[in-house]
Amino acid sequence: MPAMPANIRKMLMAAALIGAAPPAFADVITDWDEKAVAIVNSMPPYNAQRIIGIVHVAMFDAVNSIERRYRPYLVQLPAPPSTSKEAAAAAAAAVVLASIDEKTASAVRDALAVNLASIPDGPAKSDGIKLGETVAAKVLEARAHDGHDAPDAYRPRTSPGVYVPTPNTAASMWPDVKPFAINSPSQFRPQPPISLASKEWATDYNEIKDYGSKSSTKRTPQQTETARFWLMVGPQAYHPLARQIAKAKQMSVSDSARFMTLVSLALNDALIAVFDAKYHYNFWRPITSIRNGDIDDNPATEREATWQPIDNTPMHPEYPCAHCILSGSVAGVIKAALGSEDIPEVAMTSPNARGVTHRFTNMTAFAEEVANARIWAGFHYRFSTRVGTDMGNRIGEHVVKNVLQPAATAGGR
């Protein structure tokens, strides 16, 4: 498919951003989250999530500098109590998003102007804009050298003269990216994958061989729909859920800023942790293992020479499941921050399943659907989905318990 001309893409983005501008009573945090997700949608998902994380940290620290209910993530600057939280958050988000590249900067500035027009002129507004801009600059500076732009140095494992597939791997530098809230990329690194000689390996191998094949006769139409639904990647796969919860709970600007930041921090650290584990263990994908089922020393795994998954396999090692750790991290944040895995009903759509809506009222059910989808798509073994979901839950809980604590009870980070 040919690339969309840059000028057309820019005009469409500007129209979408300005068209999405809410009335004055809408939540500025979820509004700018939606704008940010639209802007970063074409970026690699791990880079996109990093930008969204920086956006939310900047908005939170700007709003929290005014109300001071929580411990800051990075900075807490002097600000009169009358300062507009809406102006501060919008300005902070816009500064971060405008820093991506020149192609999007003007569209972001136009969207900001529309947003700010709903706020009465005066010191509260001007103080808010200045505060948001200053906080965003400090947050950007703090993340400028976090390792996200290191070159791809992945070394394919081969022997002299033997061909290996040549596309570049994804996020090979991410195991060395500075975490947002966890202590180190390897803090939640799981145990090694199960033994290829085990009964569990044979069971999981044969499950994905049967249900994850592009030509599967065992997968139901509903399972196929779910597999394709969760081919979507990046912030668009998880942020709409968090936005809907924040709105349904009628969170204040401060509480919405904190909640959305916790979700964003957990998603970022989940990505760092999962790529740490993936590149540490370098475990083979189903398309490789099933086409080599005769060399794993397990008599219960038969080779299928032409096996293929539903779609192109992601270009990074298999273990553990990235979609699972991401959905698990959101579930972990929600359970720890809101005190329950049950949520107001949210409706999710996917660009990979047009006209389909999936609804959720429970975060465990949400994470289970995502895990099953990756098996039915032919990308992940069941043991890998269990490990990924568990990692995500623990990372989400860790984030809630260690950052952005209420000011009166905040302990050491």
C-alpha positions in Angstrom: 0.0 0.0 0.0 1.6 3.4 -1.0 2.4 5.8 1.8 0.0 8.7 2.3 1.5 12.0 1.1 2.9 14.0 4.1 0.7 17.0 3.4 -2.5 15.0 3.3 -1.5 13.1 6.4 -0.9 16.4 8.2 -4.2 17.9 7.1 -6.1 14.8 8.3 -4.3 14.8 11.6 -5.1 18.4 12.2 -8.7 17.9 11.3 -9.0 15.0 13.6 -7.3 16.8 16.5 -9.3 19.9 16.2 -12.5 18.0 15.5 -11.9 16.0 18.7 -11.8 19.2 20.8 -14.3 18.8 23.6 -16.7 21.3 25.3 -15.3 23.1 28.3 -16.6 20.6 30.8 -14.8 17.6 29.3 -11.8 16.0 31.1 -8.7 17.6 29.7 -6.6 14.5 30.6 -8.6 12.0 28.6 -9.1 14.5 25.8 -5.4 14.9 25.4 -4.8 11.2 25.8 -7.1 10.6 22.8 -5.3 13.3 20.8 -1.9 11.8 21.7 -2.9 8.3 20.7 -4.1 9.6 17.3 -0.8 11.4 16.8 1.5 8.5 17.7 -0.6 5.8 16.0 1.8 5.4 13.0 4.9 5.0 15.2 6.3 1.7 16.3 4.2 0.7 19.3 7.0 0.8 21.9 8.1 4.3 20.8 4.4 5.4 20.7 3.9 4.2 24.3 7.0 6.0 25.5 5.7 9.3 24.1 2.3 8.7 25.7 4.0 8.0 29.0 5.9 11.3 28.8 2.7 13.1 27.9 1.0 11.8 31.0 3.9 12.4 33.3 4.0 16.0 32.2 0.3 16.5 32.6 0.3 14.9 36.0 3.2 16.9 37.4 1.7 20.1 36.0 -1.7 19.5 37.5 -0.2 18.2 40.7 1.9 21.3 41.1 -1.3 23.3 41.5 -3.4 20.9 43.7 -0.5 19.0 45.4 -2.6 16.0 46.4 0.0 13.5 45.4 3.8 13.0 45.4 5.2 14.3 42.1 6.7 11.9 39.6 9.5 14.3 38.7 8.9 17.9 39.6 6.6 20.1 41.7 6.9 23.7 40.7 5.5 26.8 42.5 2.0 27.6 41.3 -0.9 29.8 42.7 -3.9 27.6 43.7 -5.9 29.6 41.2 -3.8 28.4 38.2 -5.9 26.7 35.6 -5.3 22.9 35.8 -6.9 22.5 32.3 -4.5 25.1 30.7 -1.5 23.5 32.5 -2.4 20.0 31.4 -3.2 21.0 27.8 0.0 23.0 27.4 2.1 20.2 28.9 0.7 17.6 26.6 1.1 19.9 23.6 4.8 20.6 24.3 5.6 16.9 24.4 3.6 16.0 21.3 5.0 19.0 19.4 8.5 17.7 20.1 8.1 14.6 18.0 8.7 16.2 14.6 7.9 19.3 12.6 5.2 17.5 10.6 3.0 17.2 13.7 4.0 20.3 15.6 1.7 22.7 13.8 -1.3 20.4 14.0 -0.7 20.1 17.8 -0.4 23.9 18.2 -3.7 24.3 16.3 -5.4 21.7 18.6 -4.0 23.5 21.6 -5.4 26.8 20.5 -8.9 25.4 20.1 -8.6 23.7 23.5 -7.4 26.9 25.2 -10.1 29.0 23.6 -12.7 27.4 25.9 -10.8 28.7 29.0 -11.4 32.3 30.0 -8.4 34.6 29.5 -6.6 35.9 32.6 -3.8 35.1 35.0 -5.2 31.6 35.8 -5.0 30.6 32.1 -1.6 32.3 31.4 -0.1 30.9 34.6 -1.4 27.4 33.6 0.1 27.6 30.2 3.5 28.7 31.5 3.5 26.0 34.2 2.6 23.2 31.7 5.3 24.3 29.3 7.9 24.4 32.0 7.0 21.0 33.4 6.9 19.4 30.0 10.4 20.7 29.2 11.8 19.3 32.4 10.2 15.9 31.8 11.4 15.8 28.2 14.9 16.6 29.4 14.8 13.8 31.9 13.8 11.2 29.3 16.0 12.5 26.5 18.8 10.0 27.0 16.8 7.0 28.3 18.2 4.7 25.6 15.2 4.6 23.3 17.2 5.7 20.3 20.1 3.3 20.6 20.9 1.5 17.4 19.6 -2.0 16.7 22.5 -4.3 17.6 20.7 -7.6 17.6 22.9 -10.5 16.6 21.1 -13.4 14.8 22.2 -16.8 16.0 23.6 -18.8 13.1 26.6 -20.7 11.9 29.1 -19.7 9.2 27.5 -19.6 5.8 23.9 -20.5 7.0 21.1 -18.2 5.9 18.7 -16.7 8.5 15.7 -14.4 7.7 16.9 -10.9 7.4 14.2 -8.3 8.5 15.3 -6.1 11.4 14.1 -7.2 14.8 11.8 -4.9 16.8 12.8 -3.1 20.0 16.1 -4.9 20.4 17.4 -1.9 22.4 14.4 -1.8 24.7 15.9 -4.1 27.4 18.3 -1.2 28.1 15.7 1.6 28.1 15.5 3.4 31.4 12.3 2.2 33.3 9.7 4.7 34.3 8.8 3.1 37.7 10.3 -0.3 38.2 13.8 -0.7 39.6 15.4 -2.3 36.6 14.4 -3.9 33.3 15.1 -7.4 34.7 13.2 -6.9 38.0 10.3 -9.0 36.9 12.2 -11.3 34.5 10.5 -14.7 34.6 12.0 -18.2 34.9 13.2 -19.8 31.6 10.7 -21.2 29.2 9.5 -24.8 29.9 11.6 -27.7 28.7 11.1 -28.9 25.2 11.1 -32.4 26.5 8.1 -31.8 28.8 4.5 -32.9 28.4 3.5 -29.3 28.9 5.5 -28.3 25.8 3.9 -30.9 23.7 0.4 -29.9 24.9 1.0 -26.2 24.2 2.7 -26.9 20.9 -0.1 -29.0 19.7 -2.7 -26.5 20.9 -1.3 -23.6 18.9 -0.5 -25.9 16.0 -4.2 -26.8 15.8 -5.9 -23.5 16.8 -3.3 -20.9 15.7 -2.9 -22.0 12.1 -4.1 -19.8 9.3 -6.0 -22.7 7.9 -7.3 -24.1 11.2 -10.5 -26.2 11.1 -10.7 -26.3 14.9 -10.8 -22.6 15.6 -14.3 -21.2 15.8 -15.5 -18.1 13.9 -15.7 -16.2 17.3 -12.1 -17.3 18.1 -10.9 -16.1 14.7 -12.6 -12.8 15.2 -11.0 -12.4 18.6 -7.6 -13.3 17.2 -7.9 -10.7 14.5 -9.3 -8.1 16.9 -6.2 -8.3 19.0 -3.8 -7.9 16.1 -4.0 -4.2 17.0 -0.9 -2.9 18.8 0.3 0.2 20.6 -1.6 2.7 22.8 -4.8 2.4 20.8 -5.2 -1.1 22.2 -5.3 -0.1 25.9 -5.7 3.6 26.4 -9.4 3.7 25.2 -10.2 1.3 28.0 -8.5 3.5 30.6 -10.2 6.6 29.3 -13.6 5.1 29.5 -13.1 4.0 33.1 -11.8 7.5 34.1 -14.9 9.1 32.5 -17.3 6.5 33.9 -15.9 7.1 37.4 -16.3 10.9 36.9 -12.8 11.4 38.1 -11.6 14.9 38.9 -8.8 16.4 36.7 -6.2 15.5 39.4 -7.5 11.9 39.9 -7.8 11.4 36.1 -4.3 12.6 35.7 -3.0 10.2 38.3 -5.0 7.2 37.0 -4.0 7.7 33.4 -0.4 8.2 34.4 -0.3 5.1 36.4 -1.7 3.1 33.4 0.9 4.7 31.1 3.8 4.1 33.4 2.8 0.4 33.8 2.4 -0.1 30.1 5.9 1.4 29.5 7.6 -0.7 32.1 5.7 -3.8 30.9 7.3 -3.2 27.5 10.7 -2.7 28.9 10.4 -5.8 31.1 9.0 -8.0 28.4 11.7 -7.1 25.8 14.3 -7.7 28.5 13.0 -11.3 28.9 12.4 -11.8 25.2 15.9 -11.0 24.2 17.4 -12.7 27.2 15.8 -16.1 26.4 15.5 -15.7 22.6 12.8 -18.4 22.5 11.5 -19.6 19.1 8.2 -18.6 17.7 5.5 -21.1 16.7 6.2 -20.7 13.0 9.8 -21.8 13.7 9.1 -24.5 16.2 6.3 -26.2 14.3 8.3 -26.2 11.1 11.1 -27.8 13.1 8.9 -30.1 15.2 11.2 -33.0 14.4 14.3 -31.6 16.2 12.9 -30.7 19.7 13.5 -34.3 21.0 9.8 -34.6 21.9 8.0 -37.5 20.3 4.6 -35.8 20.8 5.4 -32.9 18.5 5.0 -33.6 14.8 6.5 -31.3 12.2 4.2 -29.4 9.8 6.3 -28.1 7.0 4.0 -25.4 5.7 2.4 -24.2 8.9 1.6 -20.4 9.1 -0.2 -18.2 11.7 -3.1 -16.0 11.0 -0.9 -13.0 10.2 2.8 -12.1 10.1 4.6 -13.0 13.3 5.9 -10.0 15.2 9.7 -9.5 14.7 11.0 -10.3 18.2 11.4 -13.4 20.2 8.4 -15.3 21.6 8.8 -15.6 25.4 6.9 -14.1 27.2 3.8 -12.8 25.5 3.9 -9.0 25.0 0.2 -8.4 24.5 -0.4 -10.4 27.7 2.0 -8.4 29.9 0.5 -5.2 28.5 -3.1 -6.2 29.2 -2.0 -7.7 32.6 -0.3 -4.4 33.5 -3.5 -2.4 32.9 -5.4 -5.0 34.9 -2.9 -4.8 37.7 -3.1 -1.0 37.9 -6.9 -1.0 37.9 -7.2 -3.6 40.6 -4.6 -1.9 42.8 -5.7 1.7 42.2 -9.5 1.2 42.1 -9.7 -1.8 44.5 -11.6 -4.2 42.2 -11.1 -6.1 39.0 -14.8 -5.2 38.1 -15.2 -2.1 36.0 -18.0 -0.1 34.4 -18.7 -1.5 31.0 -16.3 -0.4 28.4 -16.6 -0.9 24.6 -13.5 -1.6 22.5 -13.1 -1.5 18.8 -10.1 -2.5 16.6 -8.8 -1.4 13.3 -8.1 -5.0 12.5 -11.8 -6.1 13.0 -13.9 -3.4 11.4 -17.5 -3.2 12.6 -16.8 -5.4 15.7 -17.2 -4.2 19.3 -16.0 -6.1 22.3 -17.3 -5.2 25.7 -15.8 -5.8 29.1 -16.9 -5.4 32.8 -14.0 -7.3 34.4 -10.2 -6.9 34.0 -9.4 -10.6 34.5 -11.8 -11.4 31.6 -10.1 -8.7 29.5 -6.7 -10.1 30.1 -7.9 -13.6 29.4 -9.4 -12.6 26.1 -6.1 -11.0 25.0 -4.1 -14.0 26.0 -6.4 -16.4 24.2 -6.3 -14.2 21.1 -2.5 -14.5 20.9 -2.8 -18.3 20.9 -5.6 -18.3 18.3 -3.5 -16.0 16.2 -0.6 -18.4 16.2 1.9 -16.2 18.0 2.2 -17.5 21.5 2.2 -20.7 23.5 -0.2 -20.9 26.4 2.6 -21.1 29.0 4.0 -17.9 27.6 0.6 -16.1 27.9 0.3 -17.2 31.5 3.7 -15.9 32.4 3.1 -12.6 30.5 -0.2 -11.9 32.2 1.3 -12.6 35.6 4.3 -10.3 35.0 1.9 -7.5 33.9 -0.3 -7.9 37.0 2.8 -7.6 39.2 4.2 -4.6 37.4 0.9 -2.8 37.5 0.6 -3.4 41.2 4.2 -2.3 41.8 3.6 1.0 39.9 0.5 1.8 42.0 2.3 1.1 45.2 5.5 2.9 44.5 4.8 6.2 42.5 2.3 9.1 42.7 1.4 8.2 46.3 -1.0 10.5 48.2 1.0 13.3 49.6 0.1 12.7 53.2 1.2 9.0 53.1 4.0 9.0 50.5 7.0 7.0 51.6 10.3 6.5 49.8 10.1 5.7 46.2 
